[in-house]
Amino acid sequence: MKTYLLSLGAGLLVGVVYSLLNIRSPAPPVVALVGLLGILLGEQLVPVAKRLLEGHPFTIAVLREECTQHLFGRLPGRSGGDTV
C-alpha cells in the first residue's frame, strides 16, 4: 500500500508542478492509462506464448503466478511469496 501512496503522491506533485508552470500533461489521462495497460499486457505476451508452445492449456498459461503477480503487483491481504 505504501508504494501506491508514494506513486499517487508523486503524480500529485507532478500535476502541481505542471499547473504552476502552466503546461499541459503530455498525453490526455485516459490515453496515458490505456498506453500503460498496453505495456503491462504486452510484457505478458511472450511468457504466455512460450507456455502455450510448451503445450500448457490456455488457462494455465495465462493464470500462472508470475503473470498475475507482475501484472497486478502484490494484492492487499496476500502473504508470502516473492516481492516484485
PyMOL commands that set and color helices and strands:
alter all, ss='L'
color gray80, all
select helices_A, chain A and resi 2-20+29-53+58-62+65-72
alter helices_A, ss='H'
color red, helices_A
deselect
rebuild
show_as cartoon
